[in-house]
Amino acid sequence: MAKCARPAGRKTEEYWLKSMNRQVVFRVDASVEMGLGHLTRCLTLADALAGRGIRSCFLMRSHAARLVDMVEGAGHAVRLLADPALPSPETGDDALAHAHWLPTTRQHDAEQTCSALIAIGAAEWLIVDHYGLDIRWERACRREGLRILVIDDLADRDHDCEMLLDQNLVAHMETRYHDRVPATCVQLLGPSYALLRPEFATQRALLGPRSGKIGRILVCLGGSDPTNETAKALTAIASLAMPQLAVDVVIGTTNPNAASVEALCRQMPNVALHRGANNVAELMRQADLSIGAGGVMSLERCCLSLPVVAVDIAANQVPSLTMLARLGALIHLGSAAAVTVQDIAAGIASLGADASLMRKLGDVAGELVDGEGRERVCAAMDALPAL
């Protein structure tokens, strides 16, 4: 856990010792199909809680073992839940839409989680960010004194929780969980609660007025990008025959197409490849335009007033991208599977010829996210009375 300065004085000393004994547990997974977004936002919240002297332990399925270093490197503990020798996800009428995200049943996952909770010891919160888990799992994990925070985007299943966080800007966001959570559940809804790393607020403070001209493009289509939309975007940029453009390409360490992306970057002038970059906020501030997808990166781009030509790479990204486009915060071309190289090239060329629209896109986006959402979530958690 990241170390914090220890406050002086008897009362503050007692508070500090007490808070160092506080602990929360995260249940989250990541994979090429799931992407890294769920884990990334949980790490952001864990880092913010660490700043308040609260320890975090991450429970992940063993198929995510290669990401343990990522979590432990941030100062948090990890316990892996053993996967069955043969995956056996739930099927049948009561199976969730994302049941295949688990290699086992919800009941078995809950049993493993409960065993881990006993081994971990007292915890104030169980924070779950997983489309394959719902009210059945949450009720099975209930124990005395443990509050549950659900992080969700879909509103497609019921939850038994004290708090629910959905950081997305979507239609009817104030009411879509009305029948999905208990009446007493505290709902944190919308981009004011966006779980962005603190460097986004730092880079936002350094951001000057955007000119509306395109001299540098950031290409970033998620941590895994299994369908290689990155290559499609690069091909579109190359087709514009604008060698003066500088291009930053960001891919994750789990990207299965890294070799082909790297080869394509070498063929183009003024292109820099960043694999597993830890300075994405800085790259966003320096860019004039981004080619990207939905998810948490939409909120990151908004924080830095970065115009974007966006495609959706998963169904859960569509509602938020649709709303952001409706508000005039980005250009949404549609599903990545249907969007062509020519579509992306035309989108870039159109914005390149309209500096006024570029500035407007950035201004609208920047009004939506201020980069302080993680602190608001921590404050809301602290304000909720203990069970």
N, C-alpha and C positions, 0 to 999 in steps of 0.2 A: 504494500500500500504506500502511496506517496506520503512522505513525511510532511507534517504541518508544524508551524511554529507553536510552541507550547506557551499558553498565556500565563501571565504572572498573577499573583494574588490568591488568597485562600479559596474564595468562592469560585473563581475561574479555574483554579487548579482542580477543585472537586468536580466541576462540570467537565473538564477535559478528561479526567480519569474515567468518569462515567461514560462519556461519549466514545472513548476508545474501546469500551466493552460492547458498544452497539454494533449490530451486524444485520445485513440484509443478504438474501439469497436470490440469485437470478436463475431462471430456467429459460434457456434460449439455445437455439441451434443455428448452424450455418452450413452451407454446401454450395456447390456450383448452381444447383437449381434454386435454392433459397436465396442465394446471394449473401453478401456480408452486411446488408443494411440493418437487420435485426440485432446482430451482435454489436455492430458499431454504435447504434444508439444506446444499447444497454451499457456499453463501456463508457460512453459519455456521461450517462447518469451515475454510474459507479464512481467515476472520477470526481464528479461534483459532490457526491456523498462523502468520498474520502476527504475532500476539503473541509468537511464538517466533522471529521474524526470517526466516520462510520465505515467499518470494514465490509467488503463484498466477497461472496463466494459464488462462482458460476458453475451451474450444473449443465453439462452438455452431453449429448450422445457421443459414444466413442468414435463414430464416423467423423467427428469434427476434431479429432486428436491433433491434427497438424496445425490447428489454430490455438493450441494451448499456450504456445510461446507468446502469441499476440496478447492474450489475456494476462498471463503472468508477467509479461514485460511491462504492462501498465500498473503492476503492483497488486493484482487481485488473485485470489485463490481459485483453483479449478478442481472440480471432481467430475470424472467421466462416468456416465451411465452405460453399462455394458450393452452392446447391441447383441441380439440373438444371432446364432450362427447362420440361420436362414431368415431373412427379413420376412415378417408376417404382419404387415399393416392391416388395419381393420377394413372389412368390406361389409356390404349389406346396406339396408335402408337407413340405419342410424349412423353410418360412417360419415365423418365430416368431409367437406370438399377437399381439404388438404390432409386427409388421413395418411396419404402416401408419404408425407413429410416425416412420419414416424416409422421406424422399422419394426414396431411392435404395437400393442394396443394401448389406448389411453390408460386403462386400468393398470397394466403392467408398468407403464412409465410412472404412474402415480405411486405405485408400490416402491419402485426404485427411488423415486424422489423422497418419499417419506423416510426410507432407510437412510438416505443421505442427510436429511434434515436432522435425524437423531444423532448421527455421527458428528455433524457440524456444531450442534449445540444451539443455544437460544438465539433466535432471530426475530427481529421486529416485523420484517416484511418478506414476503415471497413475491418476487416480481417476475411475471411470466410474459414472454413475448414470443408467441408461437401460434401459427394458424392451425396447427394440428391438435390443439388443446382447448378445452372449453369447460363449461360448468361441471360436468361429470368429473373431470380431472381435479378441478379446483376444490370441489367438495371432498374428494378423497384425500386431498392434501391438508385439509383443515386441521389445526391443532391450537391449543389454548395460547392466546396472546399473539398469534401470528396473523398479521393483516396481509391481504392480497391486493397487489396492484397489477392490473392487466394493461399491457400495451397492445393496441390493436389498430387496424386500418380498415377492416372489412365490414364490421357490424353484421356478420352473417351467422352468428351463433350466440348462445346465451352464456352469461358469466355470473359467478358468485364471487364478488369482490367488493372491497371497501372503496377502491378508487380505480378509475379507468382513464387511460391517457390515449387520445387519438389526436396526433399533432397535425393532421392533414386538413387542408381547406377543401371541403367538398360540399355539394348541395345538401341542404337539410341536416347539417352536421349537429345542430342543437337538439334534434329530435330522433335521430336514427338509432340511438341506443336506448330509447325510452322504455321499450319492452324487453330489452336484452339484459339489463342489470337490475339489482335491487333498488327500490325507491330511495334508500339511504346512501347509495353509492355516490361518491364525489366524482363528477365527470370533468376532466381537464381536456377541453376540446379546442382545436384550431392551432394555427402556426405560432401564436404567442407562447405556446408550450413546446416549441420545437426543440428537440434534444440535439443541439449543435455544440461541437467542441468550442472551448473558449477562444481559440485562435480566429474563429470567424468574427466574433465581436471585435477582436483586436484589429484584424484586417479591415473591418468595416470602418473603424475609426480613422484608418489611414487612407481611406478611399477618397479620391478627388472626383470632381465632376467628370462624367463620361462624355466624350466628344461625339459619339455616335458613328465614328469612323471605324472601320475594321482593319486593324493591322496585325492582330494576334488572335488566334482561335484556340480554344481549349476543347479537346475531344475527350470525353469521359462518359462511358456508357455502363458504369457499374463495376463492382469488384470482380465479377466472374465473367459476364458477357459470353455465355456459351454459344450463341449464334453468330458471334464475331461481327456485331454491328459496328465495332471500331474500324474494321477494315472497310466496311461500306462507306463510313464517313470520310475516311482518308482518301478513298478512291474518288469520292465526290469533290473533295478539296483539290485533288490533283487535276481533275477534269476542268477546273476553272482556269488553268494556265495562269496563275497569279503567283509566280515564284517569290515575290516580295513578301508574301504572307508568312508570318512566324506561326508555328503550330506546336502546341504542347499536347502530348498524348499521355493520358493516365490510364493504366490498367492495374488490376489487383494481382497479388501474388498467386491467386488460385486460377487465374485466367488460363483456360486450356488452349488458347490460340496465341499464346505469347510469342512463339517463334515466328509465326507468319506475320503478326503485327510488327515485330521488330524488323523483319526483312522488308516490309512495305515502307516503314519509316526511313530505312537506309536509302531507299530509292528516291526519296523526296527531299528537296532543299529546305533548309531552315525548320526541320522537324526534330523535336526533342522528345524522347520516350522516357516516361517516369513510371517505373514499376514499383508498386507498393509505396507510393509517395506519401510522405507525412507533412507536406506543405501544400495541400490542395487549396486551402483558403488563400494562400499567397498567389498561387497560380490563377485562381478565379479573379482575384483583384487585378492582376496584371493583364488578364485577357479582355478583349473587347466583345467577343461573342463565344458562345459555347454550343457544341453539338452534344446533346446528352439525353438521358432518359428521365423517368420519374423517380419516385421514392424520396429518400431524405436529401438527395442531391438537389432536388427542386427547391427545397427550403434553403439549402446552403447557397445556391445561386441567387435566390431572392435576397438573402441577407447582404450580399455583395452587389446588388443591383446589376447583375450580369444578364444581358439578353441571351436567349437560348432558342435554338431550333431543336425541338424535342420530339422524340418518338417514345411510345410506350412499349416496354419489353415484357410486361406482365399485365394481366387483367386488372390487378389491384392498383395499378398506376393510372388507369384511365380516368376515374372520377376526379382526382386531384388535378391532373393535367388539363382535363376539360374545363374545370372551374378557373384555373389560372389563365388559360387561354381566353375564356369568356371575360375575365377581368382586364385582359390586355397586358398580362405579365410575361407572356411567352408566345411562341409560335409552335403549335402542336400539329405535326404532320400526320399523325395517326399511328397505327400499329407498325412496329418495326418489320414484321413479317411482310407487310404490304408496301411499305415505303421503299422506293428504289433509290439508287445512286443519283439518278437524274432529279428526283424530288428534293433530295438534300441539297444538291448543287443549286437548284433553282431557288430554294429557300435562302441560301447564303447570298446568292447574287441579288435577290430582291431586297434583302436588308442592306446589302452593301451599297445599294442605290438610294437608300432612304435613311439618312442620318437622323431625321426627326423621329421616325418610328423607332429607331434604335434607342434613342434617348428616352422616349416615352415608355418603352418596354422596361428599361432599367429603372425608371422612376417609380412605376407602378409596383414592380417587384420589390423594390427596396422599402416600400411602405408597409409591406406585409410581415416581415420578419426582422427583429432587431438583434437576434443572437443571444438573448438572455433567458430563453425558455427553460434551460436546465435548472437555473436558480429558482424559477417560479415553481417548478415541479418539486424541488427539494423543500421549498417553503411550505407547499401544500401538504407534503408528507409529514413534515414536522408539526403542522397545525392540527392534524387529525388526532383526536384523543386515542390513547392506548385502549386496547380491548380489555 
